[in-house]
C-alpha cells in the first residue's frame, strides 16, 4: 500500500526547470539521463539546461513565445524542453510520427517562432515549413545527420557558445508548454499547460502513488511527447533524483527486452498493446534476467488477462491508470499493493472524480456515467478554441470524454468512449478520418471503420469496404494506401470487403450493425 504523501503547493513565482535544478543540486555527479549515445549527470544536465535557455534567448525568442519541439527521445529532448521552460519560452512538444502537413498546421496554429528538430526529422520539418505560411524564424537542429541548411543552427554548438542563464521569473500558473491533442475529432487542439502542472503530477502521482525513489532506473515505452511519457521519463524521475533510460527507436518488444536485460530498469511504463506484444513474444526474458520492481500502464484500459499473465511471469504488478492530455497525467489509478486487474482503481489522492448521467447528476454505484475530474493539473484551455475549451473545462471540472462505472468498494471500470472514437495503442484514432482516406482510393466506393478486439482484449481498427463496380483492390494495397497518407498507427489492421454497408433510411452508416456482425462472426468462429 502507498503511504500518505503530504503535498505543499509550489510558491506563486515558480519555474519548474529551476525547481528540478535546485532539487538535484546535491547530486551533481549522479547519472540523470542515459540515451542511445550519451550519459548526462545531474550537474551536466543543469549546465546544459541553463545554456539552452541562454541560446534560445540569443536567437531573439521572448517570454511566452512558442517553439516547436519535434525530436526523438534523447538527452537533447529533455535539455530543450527544460531549457525552454527555464527561459520562459513555451515548448510545443509534438508527436514524431505525423505527416508534414500536420506539423504545418501546428506551426501556423501555435505561431511558433522557432523549431527544435532532430536531424533525422529535419526533412519532414522542411516539408512542413514549405506546406503553408508560418512565423518560424529559426531552426535549431539536434544531432544533425547531414550538413545544415542555410540559416539553421546546431543545438550543441549554440549551447557551447552560450553562458548559463538565470531562470526566468515565471508565475506558477503562466503558460509553460503545450501538448497537441491527437486531432481525432477534427484539427488537433493545442492544450496549454502551466509551470506548476508538472510539479503537481510529479508530487501526486510520481511520488504519491508510484512511490518513485532516487535509486530507481526508469524506462518508458511511451515517448516524451505524450503527456504520459513526459511524466514517466522527465518530471517524475527528475523530481526524485532517479536515472532515466531514453530510447529513440520504436518500443518494439525486442527493443524493450534489450533495455530490460542490459540496462536493468527497475520501473517500466508501457501501454496495454505493448505489454500484450511482449507477452506474445518468444524472446520474453526470464524473471531472473530483469530488475523490474514496478510497472505502469495507461493509454487504454489494461485487459485483466494481460495484467495477470505479466505478474505471473515477472512477479511484478502493473499499476493501471487513466490520464489525459488535458489533466497532464494519471488521475485515476490502481496502487502498488492494491491492484485489482480489470479496473482502473480509485482516484489519485489530490483528485476528485464524478460519474454523471445524461442529466448531469452523479450516477449511483454500478451504473455507467460520464467521467469528470477535478484536480490541480488541469490545462488552462485549448488554444484559440473557446467552444471546445468551455465544453471540456467546466469550472473546476474537466470532462474526460470517457464512460466509467464504480463498484461498491470504489474501484472504477472503463466502459468506453462517449462517441465512436477508437483508442489504438493508447492513441485516439477517428474512424471518420480513416474512412475518408480509404474512399480516396480509386477502387473504393464506401468504407466504414470500427474497433475490433483481438484475443488479448485490445482494440484494433477494422475497415469494411465496398468497391466500385468492376474495380479491384487487395487488402494489402488498401492498407499501404492509408499508411502513405496518415500516421502509421491509424491504418486498419484488417479489411473485409462487402457488397454494401448497413445504413439508415437517410443514408447514414450504421456502425453498430457492423459491430454486431463482427461480434457474431467472432462468436461463431469460437464454436466447435
SVG drawing of the C-alpha trace seen along z (x, -y; Angstrom):
<svg xmlns="http://www.w3.org/2000/svg" viewBox="-36 -39 67 68">
<polyline fill="none" stroke="black" stroke-width="0.4" points="0.0,0.0 1.2,-3.6 1.9,-5.8 0.2,-9.1 2.1,-11.8 1.5,-15.4 2.0,-17.8 2.7,-21.5 1.6,-23.8 4.5,-25.4 5.3,-29.1 3.4,-31.6 6.6,-32.5 7.7,-29.1 9.8,-27.8 9.8,-24.0 13.2,-23.8 14.7,-25.8 12.9,-23.6 14.5,-20.5 17.9,-22.0 17.5,-23.0 16.1,-19.6 19.2,-17.9 22.0,-20.3 23.4,-18.0 23.7,-15.0 25.6,-16.7 27.7,-13.6 24.8,-11.2 23.7,-9.9 20.4,-11.6 19.9,-10.5 21.2,-7.7 20.2,-7.6 21.5,-5.7 24.6,-7.8 25.5,-9.5 25.1,-9.9 24.4,-13.1 24.9,-13.6 22.6,-15.9 25.3,-18.6 25.8,-18.3 22.0,-18.4 21.7,-21.6 24.5,-23.2 23.0,-22.3 19.5,-23.4 20.8,-26.8 23.0,-27.1 20.0,-26.1 17.9,-28.8 20.5,-31.4 20.8,-30.0 17.1,-30.3 17.1,-33.9 20.2,-34.7 18.1,-33.7 15.6,-36.5 13.0,-34.3 11.0,-36.1 8.9,-35.1 5.7,-33.1 6.7,-32.8 6.3,-29.3 8.9,-26.9 8.0,-23.6 9.8,-20.6 10.0,-17.8 12.6,-15.5 13.2,-11.8 13.7,-10.8 17.3,-11.6 19.1,-13.8 18.6,-16.8 14.8,-16.5 15.0,-16.9 17.5,-19.7 15.5,-21.5 12.2,-21.2 13.6,-22.3 15.8,-24.9 12.7,-26.5 10.8,-26.4 13.9,-27.9 13.8,-30.8 10.1,-31.2 9.8,-30.2 6.9,-27.8 7.9,-24.5 5.2,-22.8 6.0,-19.1 4.7,-17.2 4.3,-13.6 7.2,-12.5 5.0,-10.1 2.8,-12.6 2.9,-13.6 4.4,-17.0 1.0,-18.7 0.1,-18.2 3.3,-20.0 2.5,-22.7 -0.9,-23.2 0.7,-23.1 3.4,-25.6 0.8,-28.0 -1.7,-27.5 0.8,-28.0 2.6,-30.9 5.8,-29.2 8.8,-31.5 11.3,-28.7 11.6,-24.9 13.8,-22.5 14.2,-19.3 16.2,-16.1 18.4,-15.8 16.6,-12.7 13.3,-14.6 14.7,-17.8 13.4,-16.8 9.8,-16.4 10.1,-19.8 11.3,-21.4 8.3,-19.9 6.0,-21.3 7.5,-24.7 7.0,-24.6 3.4,-23.5 2.0,-26.8 3.0,-30.2 4.4,-30.1 6.2,-32.6 9.2,-30.3 12.4,-32.5 14.9,-30.0 15.5,-26.3 17.7,-24.5 18.9,-21.0 19.8,-18.3 22.3,-15.6 22.4,-16.6 22.8,-13.7 23.5,-15.9 25.1,-19.4 22.8,-22.0 20.6,-24.0 21.5,-27.7 20.4,-29.7 19.9,-26.6 21.7,-26.3 23.4,-23.3 22.0,-22.9 25.2,-21.7 27.3,-24.5 24.7,-27.1 24.8,-25.9 28.6,-25.7 28.7,-29.3 26.2,-30.4 26.9,-31.2 24.4,-29.6 21.4,-31.8 19.4,-32.7 15.9,-31.2 13.0,-33.4 10.9,-34.7 7.8,-32.8 4.4,-32.6 3.4,-29.0 0.1,-29.5 1.5,-31.0 1.5,-29.1 4.7,-26.9 4.3,-24.3 1.7,-22.9 0.8,-19.4 -1.4,-18.9 -4.3,-16.5 -4.3,-13.7 -6.7,-15.6 -9.1,-12.7 -12.2,-14.8 -11.1,-17.5 -7.9,-19.6 -5.5,-18.9 -6.1,-21.1 -3.2,-22.9 -3.6,-22.1 -1.9,-24.8 -0.3,-23.7 1.4,-25.7 4.7,-25.6 3.0,-24.2 1.1,-21.4 4.4,-19.4 5.0,-19.8 1.5,-18.6 1.6,-15.4 5.1,-14.5 4.1,-15.0 0.6,-13.5 1.3,-10.5 5.0,-10.0 5.8,-10.2 2.3,-9.8 1.1,-6.7 4.0,-5.1 6.5,-5.9 9.4,-6.5 12.8,-6.5 16.2,-8.1 17.6,-4.6 15.2,-3.8 16.2,-3.4 13.1,-4.2 12.3,-3.4 9.2,-4.5 8.0,-2.9 5.6,-5.9 7.6,-8.8 8.3,-12.1 5.9,-14.0 3.0,-12.1 1.6,-13.6 2.1,-10.1 5.7,-9.8 6.6,-13.4 5.7,-12.5 7.2,-9.0 10.6,-9.9 11.1,-13.6 9.1,-15.2 8.6,-12.2 12.2,-10.7 14.0,-14.0 11.9,-15.2 13.3,-12.4 16.8,-12.1 16.3,-8.8 18.1,-7.7 16.2,-7.8 16.8,-5.5 15.9,-7.1 15.4,-5.3 14.9,-7.0 13.6,-3.9 10.1,-2.5 9.3,-0.5 9.1,3.0 9.2,6.0 12.8,6.7 13.9,3.1 12.3,3.1 13.8,6.5 17.2,5.3 16.9,2.4 15.3,4.7 18.2,7.2 21.2,4.9 20.3,1.7 18.2,3.2 15.4,0.6 13.6,1.0 10.4,-0.8 8.9,-0.4 6.0,-2.4 4.1,-0.9 0.6,-0.6 -1.5,2.5 -0.8,3.1 2.9,3.1 2.5,5.5 0.4,7.8 3.1,7.8 5.8,8.6 3.9,11.5 3.3,12.9 7.0,12.8 9.1,15.9 12.0,13.7 10.3,12.7 13.1,12.5 13.0,14.8 12.2,13.3 15.8,13.5 17.1,11.6 15.4,8.4 15.4,6.0 11.8,4.7 10.1,3.8 7.2,1.8 5.3,1.5 2.8,-1.2 0.2,-1.1 -2.0,-3.8 -3.3,-5.0 -6.1,-2.4 -7.8,-0.1 -5.5,2.8 -7.2,6.2 -7.3,8.3 -5.6,11.3 -2.6,9.3 -2.1,7.9 -2.3,11.3 0.0,13.0 2.6,10.3 2.5,10.6 2.7,14.4 5.8,14.2 7.7,11.4 6.2,11.3 5.7,7.6 2.4,5.7 1.2,3.4 -0.3,0.3 -3.0,-0.6 -4.4,-4.1 -6.1,-6.6 -4.8,-10.1 -5.3,-12.6 -3.5,-15.3 -5.9,-17.8 -5.1,-16.6 -1.4,-16.0 -1.1,-12.6 -2.9,-9.9 -5.8,-10.9 -7.5,-7.5 -5.3,-4.5 -4.6,-1.2 -1.9,-1.4 1.1,0.7 -0.1,3.5 -3.8,2.8 -4.1,3.8 -7.5,5.0 -6.9,6.1 -9.9,5.3 -10.4,2.0 -8.7,-1.4 -8.6,-1.6 -9.5,-4.7 -9.0,-8.4 -5.4,-9.5 -5.2,-11.5 -5.5,-15.2 -8.0,-14.5 -11.8,-14.1 -13.9,-12.3 -17.6,-12.2 -19.5,-9.9 -22.5,-11.8 -25.6,-10.7 -27.2,-12.5 -29.0,-14.8 -25.6,-15.9 -26.1,-14.4 -23.9,-11.7 -25.0,-8.2 -25.2,-5.5 -22.6,-2.8 -22.8,-0.1 -24.3,-2.5 -22.3,-3.9 -21.7,-7.6 -19.5,-10.2 -16.2,-10.8 -15.4,-14.3 -12.2,-15.1 -11.2,-17.9 -7.6,-18.4 -4.7,-20.9 -3.0,-19.8 -5.8,-20.6 -4.8,-22.6 -5.7,-26.2 -7.5,-25.9 -7.3,-24.8 -5.5,-27.5 -7.8,-29.7 -10.8,-27.3 -13.2,-28.8 -16.1,-26.4 -14.1,-23.3 -12.4,-24.8 -15.8,-25.6 -17.1,-22.1 -14.1,-20.4 -13.0,-22.7 -16.2,-23.4 -15.4,-25.5 -13.2,-23.3 -14.1,-20.2 -12.7,-18.6 -14.8,-16.4 -12.8,-13.3 -15.0,-12.0 -14.8,-8.5 -17.5,-6.4 -16.9,-4.6 -18.8,-2.7 -17.8,-2.4 -18.4,0.6 -19.4,0.5 -15.7,0.7 -14.9,-2.4 -13.0,-0.8 -13.7,-2.2 -14.1,-0.2 -13.8,-1.6 -16.9,-1.4 -15.8,-3.1 -15.7,-6.4 -18.6,-8.8 -18.6,-8.6 -17.3,-6.4 -13.7,-7.3 -11.2,-4.4 -8.1,-4.1 -5.4,-2.1 -2.1,-1.5 -3.0,-4.2 -3.6,-6.8 -7.1,-8.1 -8.0,-7.2 -11.0,-8.7 -12.9,-6.2 -14.1,-9.0 -10.5,-10.1 -9.6,-6.5 -12.8,-6.2 -12.2,-9.5 -8.8,-8.3 -9.9,-4.9 -12.5,-6.4 -9.8,-8.4 -8.6,-5.2 -9.9,-5.0 -11.3,-1.5 -13.2,-2.3 -16.9,-3.3 -17.6,-3.4 -15.8,-2.5 -16.7,-2.1 -14.3,-1.6 -14.9,-0.1 -12.9,1.2 -12.3,4.9 -10.9,6.6 -8.1,9.0 -7.5,12.1 -5.9,10.0 -8.9,7.7 -7.0,4.8 -8.7,2.6 -7.6,2.8 -9.1,0.9 -11.1,2.9 -12.4,1.5 -15.4,2.7 -15.0,1.7 -17.4,1.6 -15.5,1.5 -16.8,-0.3 -18.5,1.9 -15.9,3.7 -13.0,2.3 -10.4,4.4 -8.2,3.8 -6.4,6.1 -6.3,5.7 -2.6,5.1 -2.9,2.4 -5.6,0.5 -3.5,0.8 -0.5,-0.6 -2.7,-3.4 -3.8,-4.5 -0.3,-4.2 1.1,-6.5 -1.5,-9.2 -2.0,-9.0 0.2,-8.5 1.2,-4.8 -0.8,-3.7 -4.1,-4.7 -4.2,-2.2 -6.8,0.6 -5.3,3.8 -7.9,5.9 -10.2,5.2 -13.4,7.0 -15.0,6.5 -18.8,6.2 -21.3,5.7 -23.0,2.9 -22.8,1.2 -25.8,1.2 -27.4,-2.3 -30.3,-4.2 -33.2,-5.4 -31.4,-8.7 -28.2,-7.0 -26.1,-7.2 -23.8,-4.2 -24.9,-2.1 -21.6,-1.2 -23.3,0.5 -24.6,3.1 -21.1,3.7 -20.0,4.2 -22.8,6.7 -21.8,8.5 -18.2,8.7 -19.3,9.9 -21.4,12.6 -18.6,13.7 -16.2,13.9 -18.6,16.0 -19.3,18.3 -15.6,18.7 -15.2,19.8 -17.8,22.6 -16.5,26.2"/>
</svg>
